[in-house]
Amino acid sequence: MCRNIKTLHNFAPPATEDEVRASALQFVRKLSGFSKPSRANAAAFDRAVDQVKLAARELLDALVTDAPSRDREVEAAKEKARSAERFSPVRSSPVRFSPVRFSPKES
């Protein structure tokens, strides 16, 4: 799954229209292979984003759960911790190399 598409269901407060549109945009970008379509494809691209946004909003509005709503700040902190762990530099003992010295050849 594309890392930029975030889970939007079961949050307090609910997902905003901007969040739903951003996810739709990422989805259409992934499907089309375009980060920004050409002028010839812009209308089809924008129409697809709008249609995916409507479908996503309809889905989010229809989903039901008994689980308590998740807190955005808590989830963001968890995501930040996972990211820090994932992208932290690997620590190992330093390898020391002695400089190699070349002496010029005498002809």
C-alpha positions in Angstrom: 0.0 0.0 0.0 1.2 3.5 -0.7 2.7 5.0 2.4 1.1 8.4 1.7 -2.4 7.1 1.8 -3.5 7.2 5.5 -6.2 5.4 7.3 -9.2 7.8 7.7 -11.8 5.6 9.4 -12.6 5.7 13.1 -10.9 8.9 14.1 -12.1 11.6 16.4 -12.7 14.1 14.9 -13.7 12.4 11.6 -11.7 12.8 8.4 -12.0 16.2 6.8 -12.8 16.7 3.1 -9.2 17.9 2.5 -7.9 14.6 4.0 -10.3 12.5 1.9 -9.3 14.5 -1.3 -5.6 14.1 -0.5 -6.0 10.3 -0.2 -8.0 10.2 -3.5 -5.3 12.3 -5.2 -2.6 9.9 -4.0 -4.6 6.9 -5.1 -5.1 8.3 -8.6 -1.4 9.3 -8.8 -0.5 5.7 -7.9 -2.9 4.2 -10.5 -2.0 6.6 -13.3 1.7 6.8 -12.7 1.5 10.6 -12.9 2.4 13.0 -10.1 1.1 15.8 -12.3 -0.8 14.9 -15.5 -0.1 16.6 -18.8 -2.7 19.2 -20.1 -4.1 16.5 -22.4 -4.8 14.2 -19.4 -5.7 16.9 -16.7 -9.4 16.7 -17.2 -9.6 12.9 -16.9 -7.2 13.0 -13.9 -9.2 15.6 -12.1 -12.4 13.8 -12.8 -10.9 10.5 -11.4 -9.8 12.3 -8.2 -13.3 13.7 -7.7 -14.9 10.3 -8.3 -12.6 8.5 -6.0 -13.1 11.2 -3.3 -16.9 10.7 -3.5 -16.5 7.0 -3.3 -14.2 7.3 -0.3 -16.5 9.7 1.5 -19.4 7.4 0.9 -17.4 4.4 2.2 -16.3 6.3 5.3 -19.8 7.5 6.0 -21.2 3.9 5.7 -18.6 2.1 7.8 -19.6 1.2 11.4 -17.5 -0.1 14.3 -17.8 -0.8 18.0 -14.2 0.1 18.6 -13.5 3.4 20.3 -12.4 6.3 18.1 -8.7 6.7 17.7 -7.0 9.9 18.8 -5.2 11.7 16.0 -2.4 13.0 18.2 -1.7 9.6 19.7 -1.6 8.0 16.3 0.6 10.7 14.9 3.1 10.2 17.8 3.1 6.4 17.1 3.8 7.1 13.5 6.6 9.5 14.3 8.2 6.9 16.6 8.0 4.2 13.9 9.5 6.6 11.3 12.3 7.6 13.7 13.1 3.9 14.2 12.9 3.0 10.6 15.1 5.8 9.3 17.6 6.0 12.2 21.2 5.4 11.2 22.6 2.0 11.9 25.2 2.2 14.6 28.1 -0.1 14.4 31.7 0.0 15.6 33.7 2.4 13.4 36.0 0.7 10.9 39.3 2.4 10.7 41.3 2.2 7.6 45.0 3.1 7.5 45.8 5.5 4.6 47.4 3.9 1.7 50.5 5.6 0.6 51.8 5.3 -2.9 55.4 6.1 -3.7 56.1 7.4 -7.2 57.7 4.9 -9.5 61.2 5.7 -10.4 62.0 5.2 -14.1 
